[in-house]
Amino acid sequence: MKRILFTTALALFLVGSGSVRAQSLESSFEFLKLPVSAHNSSLGGKVVSAYDPSPVLFINNPALLCANDTRLLGLNAMTWFSGTTVAGAQFISSFDERSHYAFNARYVSYGRMKETSADGTVTGTFTAKDIAVGATWSYMLTDNLSGGATGNMITSHYGSMTSVAIGVDLGLLWFNDSRNISIGLAATNLGGQIKAFENTFQKLPFDVTAGVSWSPEHAPLRFTVSMDNLTRWSPSDFYFAEGENKGFGEILKRHISLGADINLTERFYVAMGCNLRTRAEMAGKGSKGFTGLSVGTGLRLGKIMFDLSYGKYQVSESSLICNFAFNI
């Protein structure tokens, strides 16, 4: 019964996703797009198929929670623009061998800013912050297929104004250990605002992402290809510089991210990735450099997990993401 209910719900949400296709680039709660997992970020940032016991990969695809078979407490932090604080925490456990659950929290503070009147007079200061708190459940539908769902309470507090939304993430993961392949599908940020700034309601940053991860036999490698924004195929859904080609090939490129893991030992890996959309949209012509590229590493020592990634998500700023987890 659980399998039927979950599969039916996922199908309904995915079919209905066409009706919420973005007509512009505007949406609320954009902080939900910030990467949380260092491993995910180092593989291009949109991974929904990497079958790893990481305490944070499930935020992109709740079905990935099935890869964890222990109780974990995780912490994450990210360097962002000056004056901002980006951090979070996760707790993972299980009901039984087939059913797992988790709680997670994300926090972004933009620091203290000047408050001004309509004529530009400084009247004081205010703080701005975004918070998301969620609960996740995953279930092994078959021996090779898992499903998961996350419910999020999302709030923004900007001075005296508050915005509140309810979001739902759904995901599926199919894996075949004998062929070293896993395929993931996720629909994230379904739902909407229940309270908006000045009653101006906007969409959540809804996304449908699919991906595949594959390891060659007898090689310490894993390759991952992901495609996000699968409901968005209009040039108006993406940023193009003036005079830039807006053909299908350029639109297709803005859906793809690529990544590769090298498992140097069972406890240590290095990873690298490229988000083609970030590289195309955020880099100036002739000066792309490291923009859109990312690298990372991870270490497993007994009950402790540590992951670190470096990425340049815009021309002027680079970011470090750190994940720390331990088995409790």
PyMOL commands that set and color helices and strands:
alter all, ss='L'
color gray80, all
select helices_A, chain A and resi 2-20+30-33+38-42+57-59+62-67+197-199+235-237+248-253+276-282
alter helices_A, ss='H'
color red, helices_A
select strands_A, chain A and resi 72-78+85-94+99-116+122-140+145-158+161-176+181-195+207-214+221-227+256-265+268-275+293-301+304-311+319-327
alter strands_A, ss='S'
color yellow, strands_A
deselect
rebuild
show_as cartoon
